[in-house]
Amino acid sequence: MTLAFAPAPTALASARSPAQLDLTTLYERCVFRSAVRSRSHQSLRDSLNDHEVQWGAGDADAVMWSVATPRLQLMVLRYGSEVEIRPRPFEDFGLVQMPLRGSMQVESAGGRHDVGPGQVAVLSSRDPLTLRWSESCEQIIVRMPHSLLRSGASSIRSPGRAPDGQPVFVLESEAAGQWGALLQSLLNTLPASDAADSAASPLCDPAWIHHLEDGMALFTTLHMRQRAREGAPTEPGPAAPGASGGSSARLQAAERWVRTRLCAPLALEDLARAAGVSSRTFYMDCMRQLGVGPMAWLRDLRLDSARRQLLADHGRNVTDVATDCGFGHLGRFSAYYQRRFGELPRDTVARALR
């Protein structure tokens, strides 16, 4: 079976993920690892949820790392090859998934969602879902009981949709970054596996862990209700972490200015001047609203422009597109592009031609 994904690079687990999460405490707790597809499937069914899986292109290299707090299960999962997964309906829990590398497509009765690094998918459906992971896709997954989501909903004064009423929704850029920060705070309460005294830090206090679990559930529920009120589209396109959707007027002004001169060498001072603020203020705007620094935001804008050009004009030379978008080094451009989109620029061109 060949799924609709271009190959992504095989990557070894690292303590510092592309999403800038410190996953050291998770990567110290390997539940299983196997290159045998049938054995991997059974282990995943036992650890996560009953599901059907079809294996696609690539070598199987299934790994799961997992650790639990009193009410949540935190996992990092990789299949290695492309896979199509059909889980059984979630009876009493939802899954919150964030790709660390590679990408995922989620199909439900409501439509299709494309999810990549910098985005967070919340799956709380009792209806059938189909998940397609690209080759070498690796994701962090949080299993969250519906009872915990409902306890968060009970503290919200305004009426809204039931927390498990929306099958799938995706947190973009700013909200995804905030969710990651909450997750990092929870991860920081987990002692290293070889820690001599796990109670040495006040962060390990059960009351604090309980508070963080409640915070993650409330944050997820609030965004689910907000999306339901807005009438979110059922088939959103790929998100751009550098997009200006929720940004301040200063970031919007800087983005408009940048888009007219993507090929020019730009520094932080140039971006801040375009926004009409100091470099420090512009840096803080980016971190608070987008979850990344100004230069990473600029790089993502350039990468998004390059991808649009490669998809729209199949005859364009990759080197010319990279230069037009401000990348002077083709090797670094390809590495950044692959990390962001899960495929090399030449793969995008080849797929568009097909």
C-alpha positions as CSV (number, residue, x, y, z in Angstrom):
1,M,0.0,0.0,0.0
2,T,1.3,3.5,-0.8
3,L,-0.2,6.4,1.2
4,A,-0.4,10.0,0.1
5,F,2.9,11.1,1.7
6,A,6.3,11.9,0.4
7,P,9.2,10.2,2.3
8,A,10.4,11.9,5.5
9,P,13.8,11.4,7.1
10,T,14.4,8.7,9.6
11,A,15.4,10.4,12.9
12,L,16.7,9.1,16.1
13,A,14.9,10.1,19.3
14,S,16.5,13.2,20.9
15,A,15.9,14.8,24.2
16,R,15.2,18.2,22.5
17,S,12.4,17.8,20.0
18,P,11.8,20.0,16.9
19,A,8.9,21.5,18.9
20,Q,11.5,22.6,21.5
21,L,10.0,20.3,24.1
22,D,12.5,18.7,26.5
23,L,11.4,15.1,26.3
24,T,14.2,13.6,28.3
25,T,12.0,12.0,31.0
26,L,9.9,10.4,28.3
27,Y,12.8,9.1,26.2
28,E,14.2,7.4,29.3
29,R,11.1,5.2,29.5
30,C,11.0,3.0,26.4
31,V,7.9,0.6,26.6
32,F,8.8,-1.4,23.5
33,R,10.8,-1.3,20.2
34,S,10.4,-3.7,17.3
35,A,11.1,-3.9,13.6
36,V,8.5,-6.7,13.2
37,R,5.2,-5.3,12.0
38,S,2.9,-7.9,13.6
39,R,4.6,-7.7,17.0
40,S,4.6,-3.9,16.9
41,H,0.8,-3.9,16.2
42,Q,0.0,-6.1,19.1
43,S,2.2,-4.1,21.5
44,L,0.5,-0.9,20.4
45,R,-3.0,-2.4,20.8
46,D,-2.1,-3.4,24.3
47,S,-0.6,-0.1,25.2
48,L,-2.9,2.5,23.5
49,N,-6.2,1.4,22.0
50,D,-7.5,-1.4,19.9
51,H,-7.1,-0.5,16.2
52,E,-6.5,-1.8,12.7
53,V,-3.3,-0.8,10.9
54,Q,-2.1,-1.0,7.3
55,W,1.6,-0.7,6.8
56,G,2.9,1.3,3.8
57,A,6.2,2.3,2.4
58,G,9.3,2.2,4.5
59,D,10.9,-0.1,7.1
60,A,9.1,-0.8,10.3
61,D,10.8,0.8,13.3
62,A,8.1,1.0,15.9
63,V,9.0,2.6,19.2
64,M,6.9,3.8,22.1
65,W,8.1,5.8,25.1
66,S,5.5,6.3,27.8
67,V,5.1,7.8,31.3
68,A,1.9,8.4,33.3
69,T,0.7,11.0,35.7
70,P,-2.2,10.3,38.0
71,R,-4.8,11.1,35.3
72,L,-2.9,11.4,32.0
73,Q,-0.8,9.1,29.9
74,L,2.1,10.8,28.0
75,M,3.6,8.9,25.1
76,V,6.0,9.4,22.1
77,L,5.2,7.0,19.3
78,R,6.9,6.2,16.0
79,Y,5.9,3.5,13.5
80,G,8.8,4.0,11.1
81,S,7.0,3.2,7.9
82,E,3.9,4.9,6.5
83,V,0.8,3.6,8.2
84,E,-3.0,4.0,8.0
85,I,-4.7,3.5,11.4
86,R,-8.4,2.9,12.1
87,P,-8.8,3.0,15.9
88,R,-11.9,1.7,17.6
89,P,-14.2,4.6,18.8
90,F,-12.9,6.3,21.9
91,E,-15.3,5.4,24.7
92,D,-14.0,7.3,27.7
93,F,-11.0,9.3,26.6
94,G,-9.6,11.6,23.9
95,L,-6.2,11.8,22.3
96,V,-4.1,15.0,21.9
97,Q,-1.4,14.5,19.3
98,M,1.4,16.7,18.2
99,P,3.8,15.6,15.4
100,L,7.5,16.2,16.3
101,R,8.6,15.3,12.8
102,G,6.7,14.1,9.7
103,S,3.0,14.7,9.3
104,M,-0.5,13.1,9.8
105,Q,-3.8,13.2,8.1
106,V,-7.0,12.7,10.1
107,E,-10.3,11.8,8.4
108,S,-13.6,11.8,10.1
109,A,-17.3,12.2,9.1
110,G,-16.7,16.0,9.4
111,G,-13.8,16.2,6.9
112,R,-10.1,15.9,6.6
113,H,-7.4,17.6,8.7
114,D,-3.7,17.8,7.8
115,V,-1.4,18.1,10.9
116,G,2.3,18.8,10.9
117,P,5.0,20.1,13.3
118,G,3.8,23.2,15.1
119,Q,0.2,22.0,15.2
120,V,-1.8,20.0,17.8
121,A,-4.7,17.7,16.9
122,V,-7.4,16.9,19.5
123,L,-9.3,13.6,18.7
124,S,-12.3,13.0,21.0
125,S,-14.5,11.1,18.7
126,R,-16.8,8.2,19.3
127,D,-17.2,8.0,15.5
128,P,-14.8,6.2,13.1
129,L,-11.5,7.9,12.4
130,T,-8.8,7.2,9.9
131,L,-5.2,8.4,10.7
132,R,-2.5,8.4,8.1
133,W,1.1,8.9,9.3
134,S,3.9,9.8,6.9
135,E,7.1,7.7,6.9
136,S,9.3,8.3,10.0
137,C,6.5,10.4,11.6
138,E,7.0,10.7,15.3
139,Q,4.3,12.2,17.6
140,I,3.8,13.0,21.2
141,I,0.4,11.8,22.4
142,V,-1.5,12.6,25.5
143,R,-4.4,10.3,26.5
144,M,-6.9,12.5,28.3
145,P,-10.0,11.0,30.0
146,H,-13.4,12.5,29.1
147,S,-14.1,12.8,32.8
148,L,-11.2,15.2,33.1
149,L,-12.4,17.2,30.1
150,R,-15.8,17.4,31.6
151,S,-14.5,18.6,34.9
152,G,-12.8,21.4,33.0
153,A,-16.1,22.2,31.3
154,S,-17.9,22.4,34.6
155,S,-15.8,25.4,35.6
156,I,-16.7,27.4,32.5
157,R,-19.6,29.8,33.0
158,S,-20.6,30.3,29.4
159,P,-22.6,27.4,27.8
160,G,-21.0,25.5,25.0
161,R,-20.6,22.3,23.3
162,A,-19.9,19.1,25.2
163,P,-16.2,18.5,25.4
164,D,-16.4,15.2,23.6
165,G,-18.9,16.5,21.0
166,Q,-16.5,17.6,18.3
167,P,-14.7,14.7,16.6
168,V,-11.5,16.4,15.5
169,F,-10.0,19.9,15.7
170,V,-6.6,21.4,15.3
171,L,-4.8,24.0,17.4
172,E,-2.7,26.3,15.2
173,S,0.5,28.3,15.9
174,E,-0.2,30.4,19.0
175,A,-2.6,28.0,20.7
176,A,-0.4,25.0,19.8
177,G,2.6,26.8,21.3
178,Q,0.7,27.5,24.5
179,W,-0.5,23.9,24.7
180,G,3.2,22.8,24.3
181,A,4.2,25.1,27.2
182,L,1.6,23.5,29.5
183,L,2.8,20.1,28.5
184,Q,6.4,21.1,29.2
185,S,5.3,22.2,32.7
186,L,3.8,18.8,33.3
187,L,6.9,17.0,32.0
188,N,9.0,19.1,34.4
189,T,7.3,17.5,37.3
190,L,8.5,14.0,36.3
191,P,11.8,13.0,37.8
192,A,14.6,11.4,35.8
193,S,14.4,7.6,35.9
194,D,17.7,7.5,37.8
195,A,16.8,10.2,40.3
196,A,17.8,9.3,43.8
197,D,15.1,11.3,45.5
198,S,12.0,12.0,43.3
199,A,10.5,14.2,46.1
200,A,13.5,16.6,46.2
201,S,11.7,19.2,43.9
202,P,8.5,21.0,45.0
203,L,7.3,20.5,41.4
204,C,6.8,16.9,42.2
205,D,4.1,17.7,44.8
206,P,0.9,15.8,43.9
207,A,-1.1,19.1,44.3
208,W,0.9,20.8,41.7
209,I,0.6,17.9,39.3
210,H,-3.1,17.8,39.8
211,H,-3.3,21.6,39.0
212,L,-1.3,21.1,35.8
213,E,-3.6,18.2,34.7
214,D,-6.6,20.4,35.3
215,G,-5.0,23.3,33.4
216,M,-4.4,21.1,30.3
217,A,-7.9,19.9,30.3
218,L,-9.4,23.3,30.8
219,F,-7.2,24.8,28.0
220,T,-8.3,22.0,25.6
221,T,-12.0,22.4,26.5
222,L,-11.9,26.2,26.0
223,H,-10.5,25.9,22.6
224,M,-12.9,23.2,21.6
225,R,-15.8,25.4,22.6
226,Q,-14.3,28.4,20.9
227,R,-13.9,26.4,17.6
228,A,-17.5,25.2,17.9
229,R,-18.8,28.8,18.3
230,E,-16.7,30.0,15.3
231,G,-18.1,27.2,13.1
232,A,-14.6,26.0,12.1
233,P,-14.2,24.7,8.6
234,T,-14.2,20.9,8.3
235,E,-11.3,20.7,5.9
236,P,-8.6,23.3,6.8
237,G,-5.5,23.5,4.8
238,P,-2.0,23.1,6.2
239,A,-1.3,25.7,8.9
240,A,1.6,28.1,8.9
241,P,3.1,28.7,12.3
242,G,4.2,32.1,11.0
243,A,0.7,33.1,9.9
244,S,-0.7,36.3,11.3
245,G,-4.2,35.0,12.3
246,G,-4.0,36.0,16.0
247,S,-1.1,38.3,15.8
248,S,-1.0,41.9,16.9
249,A,-1.1,44.8,14.4
250,R,2.6,45.1,14.8
251,L,3.2,41.6,13.6
252,Q,0.8,42.0,10.8
253,A,2.6,45.1,9.6
254,A,6.0,43.4,9.8
255,E,4.6,40.4,7.9
256,R,3.2,42.6,5.1
257,W,6.6,44.4,4.8
258,V,8.6,41.1,4.8
259,R,6.5,39.5,2.1
260,T,7.6,42.2,-0.3
261,R,11.3,41.6,0.2
262,L,11.7,37.9,1.1
263,C,14.9,37.6,-1.0
264,A,16.7,40.4,1.0
265,P,19.0,39.8,3.9
266,L,17.0,40.8,7.0
267,A,18.0,41.2,10.6
268,L,16.0,41.5,13.8
269,E,16.4,45.2,13.7
270,D,14.9,45.4,10.3
271,L,11.8,43.5,11.4
272,A,11.4,45.6,14.5
273,R,11.7,48.8,12.5
274,A,9.0,47.6,10.1
275,A,6.8,46.9,13.1
276,G,7.5,50.3,14.7
277,V,8.9,49.0,17.9
278,S,12.2,48.1,19.6
279,S,14.0,44.8,18.8
280,R,13.2,43.6,22.3
281,T,9.5,44.4,22.1
282,F,9.3,42.7,18.7
283,Y,11.1,39.6,20.0
284,M,8.6,39.4,23.0
285,D,5.6,39.9,20.6
286,C,6.8,36.9,18.6
287,M,7.4,34.7,21.6
288,R,4.1,35.5,23.3
289,Q,1.9,35.3,20.2
290,L,3.6,32.8,17.9
291,G,5.7,30.7,20.3
292,V,8.9,31.2,18.2
293,G,11.6,33.9,17.9
294,P,11.5,36.5,15.1
295,M,14.2,34.8,12.9
296,A,12.4,31.4,13.1
297,W,9.2,33.2,12.2
298,L,10.9,34.9,9.2
299,R,12.4,31.5,8.1
300,D,8.9,29.9,8.2
301,L,7.4,32.7,6.1
302,R,10.2,32.1,3.5
303,L,9.7,28.4,3.6
304,D,5.9,28.7,3.1
305,S,6.5,31.0,0.1
306,A,9.0,28.6,-1.4
307,R,6.5,25.7,-1.1
308,R,3.8,27.7,-2.7
309,Q,6.1,28.5,-5.7
310,L,7.2,24.9,-6.1
311,L,3.6,23.7,-6.1
312,A,2.3,26.4,-8.4
313,D,5.1,26.4,-11.0
314,H,6.4,22.9,-11.7
315,G,9.1,24.1,-14.0
316,R,10.9,26.3,-11.4
317,N,14.4,25.3,-10.4
318,V,14.7,24.5,-6.7
319,T,17.8,26.6,-6.4
320,D,16.2,29.6,-8.0
321,V,13.2,29.3,-5.7
322,A,15.5,29.1,-2.6
323,T,17.4,32.2,-3.7
324,D,14.2,34.2,-4.4
325,C,13.0,33.3,-0.9
326,G,16.2,34.5,0.8
327,F,18.1,31.2,1.2
328,G,21.6,31.5,0.1
329,H,22.7,28.0,1.0
330,L,20.8,25.2,-0.8
331,G,21.8,22.5,1.7
332,R,20.4,24.4,4.6
333,F,17.3,25.3,2.7
334,S,16.6,21.7,1.9
335,A,17.2,20.7,5.6
336,Y,14.8,23.4,6.9
337,Y,12.2,22.5,4.2
338,Q,12.3,18.8,5.1
339,R,12.0,19.5,8.8
340,R,9.0,21.7,8.2
341,F,7.1,19.8,5.5
342,G,8.4,16.2,5.9
343,E,9.8,16.1,2.4
344,L,12.6,17.5,0.3
345,P,11.9,20.3,-2.1
346,R,12.6,18.0,-5.1
347,D,10.0,15.6,-3.7
348,T,7.4,18.4,-3.6
349,V,8.1,19.2,-7.3
350,A,7.9,15.5,-8.2
351,R,4.7,15.0,-6.3
352,A,3.1,18.0,-7.9
353,L,4.1,16.8,-11.4
354,R,2.5,13.4,-10.7
